[in-house]
Structures are given as structure tokens and as C-alpha cells.
Amino acid sequence: LLRAPKLRGGFGELLMQRVLEDALPAGSFQLQYGYRNGVRVDAVVHFAGRLVPIDAKFPMEAFTALAASTDEADRKAKRRAFIQTVKRHVDAVARYISPDDGTIDFAFMYIPAEQVFYEAMIREEDADLRDHCAAKHVIPTSPNTLLAYLQLVSFGMKGLAMQERTRELHASIRHASLELEKFRGLHEQLGRHLDNAQKKYLESVRGLDRAADAMESLTRAPSAEQATLPMTPAVERLFDEPLPEPRDR
């Protein structure tokens, strides 16, 4: 049943789907997710508004040939071929990393069997394949390690969210501090204006008092001595003499 590559790929996707359904809540992942450029990945997991792409189409043909070899020389040749095939598959998985579509900076390569994962990633003597995965930002996973890696991504996304929240909090505190300094400047300016207004008010009160005193001095009634003009004795005699009788014309 699994001789055809398409059937083997579908079987690997089914195994991955079962793992995701058993461990993750409904709605937290999507199968056959399409990007804006038309590329379609086997599955994505949603974490804090970001996507974790997962590929399940591992090339089992090269591993089958490696497992069937009995001669040591042939096994070394088949192993080199297997490693090169996996490297090419890693390059294909790396294209699912698309920050423009909201993915994280890594993609998961799901290997549907623990024996294959062990042969590819654990028994690799010179660590060339692991270094290639790290350079391409591809994380190889297996049925037993997929959930652990997803949990690490979840913790990492929570840490990033907390870091972003902390950055926003620092920015808010800085903004509040700037607003407080601006209010302090306005408050000091208002105090200077009030001080100047108080000084002007006192000056106007003193000016008003001076104007009121001047007005009062102008309207004050003159005394009897100031109202009587002094007269000479000759003028006084004129006033004492009787007036002459009027003459008839």
C-alpha cells in the first residue's frame, strides 16, 4: 500500500494530523494551509498570532534503500545518498518560512517514524545534516518530539509576547514621564502668570487709591476763609458809604 510516494506522503500527513489532533485544541492548527504566493504547506499551528509551518512529506525512498542494504560499502553509499536526499528536502521545507505570511523564523520537518529520525539525526556521525538544518532554520521532528518542540515554541512566543508587552509598558511609562514634565512646565508657567497678575493687581489697587484721593481733593468744598477775598481799607469804606440817590433825567 505504501509503495507509491504519494500514498506514503499522505500516510505521513495522516500520522502528523493524528498527533496534532490528540495534543492540540481544535482550531489551533490548520491542514494544507495556503500562502499568498500559492505555496501550500501540510500544516500550520497558531501561536500568539504567528504560524508554525510543518511539512510531513519526508522522502522515505532513500531510507528504504538504506535499510535494505546489507553490504557495508553499499550501506555507506546508500547512506550518503540518503543524507543528500534529506538535505534537498530540507531546502524544500525552508521555503515555508515566510514572515510576510506571519510565520515564525523556523519550519518543522516532520519525520513520521522514530527509526528514520534516529538514522537521519542521531546516528549522523559528522553532524553535517544537523548543521544544514540549522543553517536553513529547519527543525527536524518525530512523533515523539513534535509536541515537545511545539511546546518550546509556545513558551518562546509567550516570552516574546511578554517582551513586547514590557517594551510597550516602558514606552508608556516614558510617554507618561514626558507628559508629566510638560505639565510641570505648564504649571510653573501658570504660577508665574498668577504671580505677575497678583503684582499687577496690587499696583492697580494702589493706582486706584491714588486716583480716589485725587478725586476727593478736587471735590472737597472750600472753607470760609478761602472763599472771602481780602479787601483794602479804601474798598471797605466804599462798601460802608451809602449809595447816592438816583438822579432824575
Number of C-alpha atoms within 10 A of each C-alpha: 5 10 9 9 14 11 12 20 18 15 16 21 24 14 18 24 17 12 15 21 14 10 9 13 9 10 9 13 19 18 16 14 16 15 14 9 7 8 11 15 20 20 22 23 21 16 19 10 11 15 24 22 29 29 27 26 22 24 17 21 15 19 21 13 15 20 14 11 15 9 9 9 10 13 16 13 14 20 21 14 16 21 20 14 17 21 18 12 16 25 16 14 27 23 13 26 22 17 12 9 14 14 20 19 16 23 26 26 24 25 27 24 16 14 12 17 18 13 16 21 17 12 10 14 9 8 13 13 18 18 11 15 23 14 11 20 18 25 19 22 24 22 18 12 15 21 16 13 16 18 12 12 16 17 13 13 17 14 12 13 14 12 12 12 12 12 12 12 12 12 12 12 12 12 12 12 12 12 12 12 12 12 12 12 12 12 12 12 12 12 12 12 12 12 12 12 12 12 12 12 12 12 12 12 12 12 12 12 12 12 12 12 11 11 11 11 10 10 8 8 9 9 8 8 8 8 9 8 7 7 8 7 8 9 9 10 10 10 10 9 8 8 8 6 6 6 5 4 3
